[in-house]
Amino acid sequence: MELDVPPEPREIKESIKKYRGVLGSTPDIEYDSLAVWYNNQLSSYLWRHWKSTLESYGYTWQRFIKVVKYTTEDIIEWALYDKLGWAELVKRLVALLKRYSVVKG
């Protein structure tokens, strides 16, 4: 499975940070997680870029979301704390998508 690294969605990152700010400034895993999953912004963005390839490997939107959930902590590190680069986040997600694809290859 070959998935390109889409352009970093800076507007989504800023939206996540803004929404997190509304929830308060104290670090809290529940609020951090809620912020990164608000409106499924990042997962929708990635699905639009990779949909045709992912579908050929047996992915549906629902299955894709299940796998992306495993990277919630990585998304938090990228979006809220700037401790993980975009390319590294995508690399980790792609590795999980390969692991859990229905069609191997």
N, CA and C of each residue as an Amber inpcrd file, in Angstrom:
protein
   315
   0.8500000  -1.1810000   0.0000000   0.0000000   0.0000000   0.0000000
   0.8890000   1.2350000   0.0000000   0.6870000   2.0680000  -0.9960000
   1.4400000   3.3150000  -1.1000000   0.4970000   4.4890000  -0.9020000
   0.7600000   5.2640000   0.1200000  -0.0280000   6.4650000   0.3940000
   0.9170000   7.6580000   0.4650000   0.6010000   8.6740000  -0.3130000
   1.4550000   9.8620000  -0.3060000   1.2250000  10.6750000   0.9690000
   2.1450000  11.5700000   1.2250000   1.9910000  12.4900000   2.3570000
   1.2820000  13.7220000   1.8110000   0.0040000  13.9020000   2.1900000
  -0.7020000  15.0830000   1.6940000  -0.1380000  16.3500000   2.3210000
  -0.4220000  17.4850000   1.7230000   0.0460000  18.7420000   2.3260000
  -0.4600000  18.8690000   3.7620000   0.3940000  19.4030000   4.6090000
   0.0030000  19.5730000   6.0060000  -1.2010000  20.5080000   6.0910000
  -2.2840000  20.0690000   6.7310000  -3.4920000  20.8940000   6.8200000
  -3.4090000  21.8850000   7.9780000  -2.6810000  22.9430000   7.7690000
  -2.4550000  23.9260000   8.8380000  -3.7500000  24.5380000   9.3510000
  -4.7320000  24.7080000   8.4530000  -6.0060000  25.2760000   8.8950000
  -6.7330000  24.3300000   9.8450000  -6.6030000  23.0460000   9.6280000
  -7.2110000  22.0690000  10.5320000  -6.4720000  22.0850000  11.8670000
  -5.1610000  22.1420000  11.8120000  -4.3590000  22.2030000  13.0360000
  -4.7520000  23.4190000  13.8610000  -4.8900000  24.5620000  13.2170000
  -5.2830000  25.7800000  13.9350000  -6.6960000  25.6700000  14.4910000
  -7.5800000  25.0390000  13.7500000  -8.9540000  24.8380000  14.2140000
  -8.9860000  23.9520000  15.4590000  -8.1640000  22.9120000  15.4600000
  -8.0770000  22.0140000  16.6180000  -7.5650000  22.7950000  17.8320000
  -6.5240000  23.5920000  17.6270000  -5.9720000  24.3980000  18.7310000
  -7.0090000  25.3930000  19.2590000  -7.7370000  26.0020000  18.3490000
  -8.7540000  26.9820000  18.7480000  -9.8500000  26.3030000  19.5710000
 -10.3230000  25.1660000  19.0790000 -11.3750000  24.4500000  19.8020000
 -10.8670000  23.9980000  21.1730000  -9.6310000  23.5580000  21.2350000
  -9.0600000  23.1350000  22.5210000  -9.0040000  24.3020000  23.4900000
  -8.6940000  25.4810000  22.9950000  -8.6560000  26.6740000  23.8270000
 -10.0050000  26.9940000  24.4420000 -11.0710000  26.7250000  23.7170000
 -12.4230000  26.9440000  24.2280000 -12.6890000  26.0270000  25.4260000
 -12.0890000  24.8620000  25.4090000 -12.3150000  23.8730000  26.4730000
 -11.4860000  24.1530000  27.7250000 -10.5500000  25.0820000  27.6440000
  -9.6900000  25.4020000  28.7870000  -8.2380000  25.2200000  28.4310000
  -7.3630000  25.7350000  29.2920000  -5.9330000  25.7010000  28.9790000
  -5.1560000  24.6500000  29.7630000  -5.7630000  24.0380000  30.7580000
  -5.0840000  23.0220000  31.5500000  -4.9900000  21.7210000  30.7560000
  -3.8020000  21.1160000  30.6620000  -3.6960000  19.8450000  29.9550000
  -4.6600000  18.8050000  30.5370000  -5.4190000  18.1810000  29.6570000
  -6.4130000  17.1940000  30.0610000  -6.6220000  16.2550000  28.8850000
  -6.3850000  14.9720000  29.0890000  -6.4570000  14.0020000  27.9880000
  -7.8500000  13.9530000  27.3790000  -8.8780000  14.1090000  28.1940000
 -10.2380000  14.0770000  27.6590000 -10.4790000  15.2590000  26.7230000
 -10.0910000  16.4520000  27.1420000 -10.2870000  17.6380000  26.3120000
  -9.3690000  17.6300000  25.0970000  -8.1380000  17.1640000  25.2730000
  -7.2230000  17.0680000  24.1350000  -7.8020000  16.1390000  23.0690000
  -8.2830000  14.9810000  23.5040000  -8.8620000  14.0090000  22.5850000
 -10.1170000  14.5620000  21.9190000 -10.9710000  15.1960000  22.6990000
 -12.1850000  15.7880000  22.1480000 -11.8460000  16.8220000  21.0790000
 -10.8360000  17.6300000  21.3310000 -10.4430000  18.6670000  20.3710000
  -9.9600000  18.0760000  19.0530000  -9.1420000  17.0360000  19.1030000
  -8.6200000  16.4870000  17.8490000  -9.6800000  15.7170000  17.0720000
 -10.7150000  15.2550000  17.7440000 -11.7750000  14.5240000  17.0550000
 -12.9880000  15.3870000  16.7130000 -12.9710000  16.6480000  17.1210000
 -14.0780000  17.5580000  16.8380000 -14.3390000  17.6270000  15.3290000
 -15.5350000  17.2820000  14.9290000 -15.9650000  17.2980000  13.5200000
 -15.1750000  16.3600000  12.6030000 -14.3730000  15.4750000  13.1490000
 -13.5690000  14.5570000  12.3240000 -12.7920000  15.2850000  11.2320000
 -12.3120000  16.4630000  11.5330000 -11.6630000  17.2900000  10.5080000
 -10.4540000  16.6180000   9.8660000  -9.5490000  16.1250000  10.7000000
  -8.3170000  15.5430000  10.1620000  -8.6000000  14.2310000   9.4410000
  -9.4060000  13.3780000  10.0320000  -9.6900000  12.0970000   9.3810000
 -10.4350000  12.3070000   8.0650000 -11.3470000  13.2860000   8.0000000
 -12.0440000  13.5830000   6.7460000 -11.0630000  14.0590000   5.6780000
 -10.1350000  14.9030000   6.0870000  -9.1190000  15.4080000   5.1680000
  -8.2910000  14.2480000   4.5900000  -7.8290000  13.3670000   5.4550000
  -7.0020000  12.2430000   4.9990000  -7.8110000  11.2690000   4.1510000
  -9.0480000  11.0180000   4.5320000  -9.8980000  10.1130000   3.7620000
 -10.0890000  10.6540000   2.3370000 -10.3030000  11.9350000   2.2020000
 -10.4670000  12.5230000   0.8600000  -9.2140000  12.2880000   0.0050000
  -8.0420000  12.3640000   0.6150000  -6.7980000  12.1810000  -0.1360000
  -6.5290000  10.7130000  -0.4720000  -6.9000000   9.8260000   0.4140000
  -6.5080000   8.4200000   0.2600000  -7.6530000   7.4700000  -0.0730000
  -8.8530000   7.9460000  -0.1770000 -10.0330000   7.0880000  -0.2880000
  -9.8970000   5.9930000  -1.3440000  -9.5380000   6.3310000  -2.5660000
  -9.5060000   5.3190000  -3.6340000  -8.4970000   4.2170000  -3.3350000
  -7.3390000   4.5940000  -2.8380000  -6.3340000   3.5800000  -2.4920000
  -6.8050000   2.7340000  -1.3220000  -7.3180000   3.3770000  -0.2900000
  -7.7660000   2.6400000   0.9000000  -8.9040000   1.6850000   0.5800000
  -9.8240000   2.1070000  -0.2540000 -10.9370000   1.2200000  -0.6160000
 -10.4350000  -0.0290000  -1.3380000  -9.3830000   0.1190000  -2.1330000
  -8.8340000  -1.0540000  -2.8280000  -8.1680000  -2.0340000  -1.8570000
  -7.9000000  -1.5950000  -0.6400000  -7.3360000  -2.4540000   0.4000000
  -8.3930000  -2.8540000   1.4390000  -9.6530000  -2.6640000   1.0810000
 -10.7360000  -3.1300000   1.9330000 -11.2270000  -2.1460000   2.9810000
 -10.7560000  -0.9190000   2.9100000 -11.1720000   0.0680000   3.9080000
 -12.5010000   0.7150000   3.5540000 -13.3120000   0.8840000   4.5750000
 -14.5010000   1.7240000   4.5210000 -14.1930000   2.9220000   5.4140000
 -15.0500000   3.9290000   5.3480000 -14.8850000   5.0870000   6.2340000
 -14.8650000   4.6360000   7.6860000 -15.7550000   3.7290000   8.0650000
 -15.8480000   3.2780000   9.4530000 -14.5870000   2.5380000   9.8960000
 -14.0730000   1.6820000   9.0480000 -12.8450000   0.9580000   9.3820000
 -11.6580000   1.9300000   9.4820000 -11.6140000   2.8910000   8.5720000
 -10.5580000   3.8980000   8.5870000 -10.5660000   4.6540000   9.9240000
 -11.7300000   5.0820000  10.3610000 -11.8480000   5.8150000  11.6330000
 -11.3540000   4.9530000  12.7990000 -11.6900000   3.6820000  12.7950000
 -11.2330000   2.7870000  13.8720000  -9.7100000   2.7670000  13.9540000
  -9.0500000   2.7210000  12.8100000  -7.5870000   2.6830000  12.8060000
  -7.0150000   4.0460000  13.2000000  -7.5850000   5.1110000  12.6860000
  -7.0880000   6.4500000  13.0210000  -7.1890000   6.6860000  14.5240000
  -8.2060000   6.1350000  15.1700000  -8.3640000   6.2970000  16.6230000
  -7.1040000   5.8590000  17.3760000  -6.4180000   4.8540000  16.8410000
  -5.1930000   4.3760000  17.4910000  -4.0740000   5.4190000  17.4850000
  -4.2100000   6.4430000  16.6480000  -3.1740000   7.4780000  16.5860000
  -3.5910000   8.7710000  17.2940000  -4.6120000   8.6830000  18.1310000
  -5.0980000   9.8890000  18.8160000  -3.9770000  10.6080000  19.5590000
  -3.1680000   9.8770000  20.2900000  -2.0680000  10.5170000  21.0410000
  -1.0810000  11.1990000  20.0940000  -0.7940000  10.5640000  18.9640000
   0.1030000  11.1750000  17.9790000  -0.5160000  12.4470000  17.3910000
  -1.8010000  12.4140000  17.1270000  -2.4850000  13.5940000  16.5890000
  -2.4380000  14.7270000  17.6150000  -2.6280000  14.4050000  18.8780000
  -2.5290000  15.4000000  19.9500000  -1.1300000  16.0220000  19.9570000
  -0.1060000  15.1840000  19.8550000   1.2780000  15.6830000  19.8570000
   1.5400000  16.6020000  18.6610000   0.9590000  16.2710000  17.5080000
   1.1300000  17.0970000  16.3110000   0.3160000  18.3920000  16.4090000
  -0.9710000  18.2670000  16.7000000  -1.8840000  19.4070000  16.5990000
  -1.7990000  20.3690000  17.7730000  -1.6650000  19.8530000  18.9710000
  -1.7670000  20.7020000  20.1520000  -0.4340000  21.0910000  20.7740000
   0.5580000  20.2090000  20.6840000   1.8070000  20.4570000  21.3960000
   3.0170000  20.6360000  20.4870000   2.8270000  20.5100000  19.1820000
   3.9160000  20.6850000  18.2120000   5.1450000  19.8410000  18.5500000
   4.9080000  18.6320000  19.0230000   6.0170000  17.7380000  19.3900000
   6.2100000  16.6130000  18.3730000   5.3930000  16.6240000  17.3270000
   5.5020000  15.6060000  16.2920000   5.2660000  16.2880000  14.9520000
   6.1500000  16.0250000  14.0090000   6.0090000  16.6190000  12.6830000
   4.9190000  15.9330000  11.8740000   4.4240000  16.6320000  10.8780000
   3.3610000  16.1080000  10.0210000   3.7960000  14.8240000   9.3090000
   4.9900000  14.8210000   8.7310000   5.4630000  13.6370000   7.9960000
   5.5450000  12.4220000   8.9130000   5.9890000  12.6110000  10.1360000
   6.0840000  11.5010000  11.0890000   4.6950000  11.0110000  11.4980000
   3.7720000  11.9190000  11.7000000   2.4000000  11.5260000  12.0260000
   1.8140000  10.6710000  10.9060000   1.9680000  11.1240000   9.6760000
   1.4500000  10.3720000   8.5330000   2.1370000   9.0170000   8.4310000
   3.4330000   8.9770000   8.6470000   4.1910000   7.7100000   8.5860000
   3.6310000   6.7010000   9.5910000   3.3590000   7.1470000  10.8050000
   2.8230000   6.2530000  11.8370000   1.4250000   5.7710000  11.4780000
   0.6170000   6.6720000  10.9530000  -0.7390000   6.2840000  10.5660000
  -0.7180000   5.2990000   9.4050000   0.1050000   5.5580000   8.4160000
   0.2030000   4.6570000   7.2680000   0.6470000   3.2620000   7.7100000
   1.5700000   3.1820000   8.6470000   2.0180000   1.8750000   9.1560000
   0.8390000   1.1060000   9.7650000   0.0010000   1.7930000  10.5140000
  -1.1760000   1.1300000  11.0960000  -2.1880000   0.7360000  10.0270000
  -2.3670000   1.5920000   9.0450000  -3.2980000   1.2710000   7.9650000
  -2.8290000   0.0300000   7.2040000  -1.5380000  -0.1010000   7.0030000
  -0.9980000  -1.2990000   6.3510000  -1.2440000  -2.5330000   7.2180000
  -0.9930000  -2.4070000   8.5100000  -1.1640000  -3.5270000   9.4290000
  -2.5990000  -4.0570000   9.4300000  -3.5550000  -3.1380000   9.4320000
  -4.9520000  -3.5320000   9.6020000  -5.7540000  -3.6010000   8.3080000
  -5.0960000  -3.5050000   7.1590000  -5.8450000  -3.5980000   5.9020000
  -6.3890000  -5.0060000   5.7100000  -7.5570000  -5.0720000   5.1040000
  -8.2010000  -6.3570000   4.8400000  -7.4450000  -7.0810000   3.7340000
  -7.0700000  -6.3380000   2.7010000  -6.3270000  -6.8820000   1.5750000
  -4.8580000  -6.5930000   1.8140000  -4.0490000  -7.6440000   1.8420000
  -2.6100000  -7.4620000   2.0640000  -1.8960000  -7.3220000   0.7340000
  -0.8470000  -6.5070000   0.7640000  -0.0930000  -6.3950000  -0.4760000
   0.7730000  -5.1880000  -0.5300000
